[in-house]
Amino acid sequence: MSRIGKAPIEIPEGVTVDIKDSLVTVKGKLGELSEEIKDITVKMDEGNLVLERPSENKEYKSKHGLYRALINNMVEGVTKGFTKELELVGVGYRASHQGQKLDLALGFSHNIVMYLAPEVKVETISEKGKNPLIKLSSIDKQLVGQVAAKIRSYRKPEPYKGKGIKFVGEEIRRKAGKSA
């Protein structure tokens, strides 16, 4: 049986969960998220959410843990939210934002302008002597990760000098250069 799927989801104070047919809606102080759950039953049990599957079929087993993780991320998102930080490593690499428009200078002949979803809040930090940072925050974990991955894909870190866009705390495997 799925270890993740078996674990009940604790509902903290200030969070309400509505279960209608196959739609689970979670409301909290930061916002509201909803997810459609298929084939798995969701029940409220003494302040906890419990997910049950109809049989031991492989398809149901895989969905059991998946939907439990998705609902748990929704509960965590509406209470605390999620943030991702990206670091721009390289000479002349810059980032700036105006509202939901992110402007990246990454050594190409032109700047990359990216319009972000309204659910994602962006913040750029540029301090002298330090690499520029891009901070993304939202209540939707999947959306924050997707936007961060898209930004990182414009200039992935290369293994020789380590230049590029990397997540804060990410270790880049470095290679030795040419040996003479």
C-alpha positions in Angstrom: 0.0 0.0 0.0 1.2 3.5 -0.7 2.9 5.0 2.3 2.3 8.5 1.2 -1.3 7.9 0.3 -2.1 6.3 3.7 -0.9 9.3 5.7 -3.8 11.6 6.7 -3.5 15.3 5.8 -3.8 17.6 8.8 -6.0 20.7 8.2 -4.6 23.7 10.1 -6.8 26.4 11.6 -8.1 29.0 9.2 -8.2 26.5 6.3 -11.5 25.2 4.9 -11.8 22.2 2.6 -14.8 21.7 0.4 -15.4 18.3 -1.3 -18.0 18.3 -4.0 -18.2 15.1 -6.2 -14.6 14.9 -7.6 -13.6 18.6 -7.0 -11.6 19.4 -3.9 -11.3 23.1 -3.0 -9.0 24.4 -0.3 -9.3 28.0 1.0 -6.9 29.7 3.3 -5.5 33.1 4.3 -3.4 33.4 1.1 -6.0 32.3 -1.4 -7.9 29.4 -2.9 -6.9 26.4 -4.9 -8.9 23.5 -6.4 -8.1 20.2 -7.9 -10.2 17.5 -9.6 -9.6 14.1 -8.1 -10.6 11.0 -10.2 -11.0 7.4 -9.0 -9.9 8.2 -5.4 -12.4 9.0 -2.6 -11.6 11.9 -0.2 -13.2 11.9 3.2 -13.1 14.4 6.1 -12.2 12.7 9.4 -11.8 14.7 12.7 -10.0 17.6 11.2 -8.0 15.4 8.8 -8.4 14.5 5.2 -8.1 10.8 4.3 -7.8 9.4 0.8 -9.0 5.9 -0.1 -8.7 3.9 -3.3 -11.3 1.4 -4.5 -8.9 -1.5 -5.1 -5.3 -2.6 -5.2 -5.1 -2.1 -9.0 -1.8 -0.6 -10.2 -3.6 2.5 -11.7 -5.3 3.3 -8.4 -2.1 2.7 -6.4 -0.2 5.3 -8.4 -3.0 7.9 -8.2 -3.4 7.4 -4.4 -0.1 8.9 -3.5 -0.2 11.5 -6.3 -3.5 13.0 -5.2 -2.5 12.9 -1.5 0.6 14.9 -2.3 -1.3 17.4 -4.5 -3.9 18.1 -1.8 -1.2 18.4 0.8 0.7 20.9 -1.4 -2.6 22.9 -1.8 -3.1 23.0 2.0 0.6 24.1 2.5 0.3 26.6 -0.3 -2.8 28.5 1.1 -1.2 28.6 4.6 2.5 29.4 3.9 3.0 29.7 0.2 6.0 28.5 -1.9 9.1 30.4 -3.0 11.9 29.6 -5.4 15.1 31.7 -5.7 17.2 31.8 -8.8 20.8 33.2 -9.0 22.3 34.7 -12.1 26.0 33.8 -12.3 28.0 35.6 -15.0 29.5 38.9 -15.9 26.8 41.3 -17.2 23.9 39.1 -16.3 21.1 41.2 -14.9 17.4 40.9 -14.0 14.8 43.6 -13.5 11.0 43.6 -13.2 8.1 45.9 -13.7 4.9 44.4 -12.3 4.6 41.0 -14.0 7.2 41.7 -16.7 10.6 40.2 -16.1 13.5 41.5 -18.1 16.7 39.3 -18.3 20.1 40.4 -19.7 21.9 37.0 -20.2 24.6 37.8 -22.7 22.5 37.4 -25.8 22.3 40.2 -28.5 18.9 41.2 -27.0 17.2 41.1 -23.6 14.7 38.4 -22.8 11.3 39.8 -21.7 9.0 37.3 -20.0 5.4 38.0 -18.8 4.6 36.0 -15.7 1.2 34.6 -14.6 -0.7 37.0 -12.2 -0.6 34.2 -9.5 3.2 34.4 -9.3 4.8 37.3 -7.5 8.3 38.2 -8.7 11.1 40.2 -7.0 14.6 41.0 -8.3 17.5 41.7 -5.9 20.7 43.3 -7.2 23.4 44.1 -4.7 26.9 45.4 -5.6 29.4 42.6 -5.3 26.8 39.8 -5.3 25.1 37.9 -8.1 21.5 39.1 -9.0 18.7 37.1 -7.5 15.2 36.4 -8.8 12.6 35.5 -6.1 9.4 33.8 -7.2 6.5 33.2 -4.8 3.0 31.8 -5.2 0.5 29.6 -3.5 0.7 27.0 -6.3 3.8 24.9 -6.0 3.5 23.5 -9.5 3.2 26.9 -11.1 6.2 28.3 -9.2 8.4 25.3 -10.2 7.3 25.6 -13.8 8.0 29.3 -14.1 11.4 28.8 -12.3 12.3 26.0 -14.7 11.4 28.1 -17.7 13.6 31.0 -16.5 16.5 28.6 -15.9 16.1 27.1 -19.4 17.1 30.4 -21.0 20.7 29.9 -19.8 21.5 26.7 -17.9 24.6 26.6 -15.8 27.6 25.3 -17.8 30.2 23.0 -16.1 33.4 24.8 -16.9 32.9 28.3 -15.4 29.6 27.8 -13.7 28.0 30.7 -15.7 24.2 30.6 -16.1 21.0 30.7 -14.1 20.9 28.3 -11.2 18.7 27.7 -8.1 20.1 29.1 -4.9 21.8 26.2 -3.1 22.2 24.1 -6.3 25.6 22.5 -6.7 27.0 22.6 -10.2 29.3 19.7 -11.2 32.4 21.4 -12.4 34.8 20.0 -15.1 38.5 20.8 -15.5 39.4 22.8 -18.6 42.0 21.8 -21.2 45.1 20.3 -19.8 48.3 21.6 -21.5 
